[in-house]
């Protein structure tokens, strides 16, 4: 069986679980700080992957079934252990009510729901209701307005449901989200639904590893490329020489080597260890959704993966996107879309015949995929498409201005050691004709700032912003290996690996610029102030931060209740980061101020910037973080609204 057919390459190696009790921050720091508790990493999950099953083990295991649907306004949810086997190896998952994914919760807008969550694990647990607007003490993030759920205890969540749409829930303790504590939430509207459809299917995407998450994290800390099996080879070098020539190939390779970066670092954790699932079903099994010819079928798609961004398409069917992150939007018809970790999209498809179709979700790095079959007959199956070529990072993903292309970026950087070069202040190349400057001698640049990251020029922040991109002193040092001073606008960018799909394949790809809210903007005020935040890191050391400061050392971001704030996110790394702000909406500045789309999670593309508005209308302490689970310990902030 080909590795891609089962959603990824699984190594034929016995992994020894290495539980690192204090691996997130400095060695010797043995006390459990509040910040460590918030991210939940202090709770060990040694049971998972070790074969040691406590007496609390759930009695049933049927991972290939569609998760059950629980309706009403009173719910009893039990978090416990479950034996599973996705790859031929028996492992232990953490699940809700013995189901992976957890049961689909169906609520009604305008009602008050009560959810009694019992923790049957041997360590603390929690449930966060992702994208739900509710009181801070109901949000479910340990260490903020909630202390977590102790082993054997029950916590009662109770809140009013004041929204509708597709959302999800997951643990915010330790790495339990990676091992199975996640499920979908569907909220039916109290008024007539603006979306017309005859049938619906909930499709929860996720990633599973037979390795314990602690082992995965330890491997990344030792070697950030541990799971990257797509690095350059001799054949790639020969291919480049044939297409670009010896000189340009040598210059390109020299540039990447000097920066100590790889143009193949698309995903940290890949199909080398992951099996990708839909509703807990592997690609070789293939989850099945039934329809009748002529029906309008609504697909509620949730990315509940721990680390995997998916690109989704259904060959032979157009998809009309009708909701993003639970919010109704003006319908947009596309062939393909990217769904970041924690995002949700609702699409409507209209099969016009009795054929079967493949719902195909490939990982952003093309190391694996998951798939389902939409069919009028369970006996019918559709061809599974090949994965697209693995994407390769380029100048745009470094945060370089387009004008750099005019001079030939590789040639201009020949002889420059970016790993040792400091920032070059006040350089604005946009007015220069670099092609006419062949005599520039970059060897005279200031090389005195040892260990500093790559930087390029000056740029401006997101839509509506009047501030230049600036870097604070905390961003300078060995903990940050790149700074993007000329970041592109990420709003209209479909993302790396998708940018040329219209031209190559005739596939229209959704971008954030396509999203227009169905209803008028609720708060039309101009922002009172602007906060610029830089997503930073050192890939080789696997260190992640905001403004160069890890969460353990960071002060909270403070907002005054009721104020309107613009947040500009600048991605100073060459990886995509899905950023989630709890408690309030993130309203994308798309240039359509009267119909601003509201999202709870926003992908920030490599080397790019994006901006959104926030109305601070929810008092309390809220989490604000990258939703890639192994980035979260560092790339995390507390937002205090008072």
Buried (B, 14 or more C-beta within 10 A) or exposed (E): EEBBBBBBBBEEEEBEBBEEEBBBBEEEEEEBBEBBBBBBBBBBBBBBBBEEBEEBBBEEBEBBEBBEEBEEEEBEBBBBBBBBEBBEEEBBBBBBBBBBBBBBBBBBBBBEBEBBBBBBBBBBBBBBBBBBBBBBBBBBBBBBBBEBBEEEEEBEBEBBBEBBBBBBBBBBBBBBBBBBBBBBBBBBBEEEEBBEBEEBBBBBBBBBBBBBBBBBBBBBBEEBBBBBBBEBEEEBEEEBBEEBEEEBBBBBBBBBEBBBBBBBBBBBBBBBBBBBBBBBBBBEBBBBBBBEEEBBBBBBBBBBBBBBBBBBBBBBBEBBBBBBBBBBBBBBEBBBBBBBBBBBBBBBBBBEEEBBBBBBBBBBBBBBBBBBBBBBEEEBBBEBBEBBEBBBBBBBBBBBBEBBBBBBBBBBBBEBBBBBBBBBEEBBBEEEEBEEEEEEEEEEBEEEEEBBBBBBBBBBBBBBBEEEBEBEEBBBBEBBBBBBBBBBBBBEBBBBBBBEBBEEEEBBBBBBBBBBBBEEBEEEEEBEEBBBBBBBBBBBEBBBBBBBBBBBEBEEBEBEEEBBBBBBBBBBBBBBBBBBBBBBBBBBBBEBBEBBBBBBBBBBBBBBBBBBBBBBBBBBBBBBBBBBBBBBBBBBBBBBBE
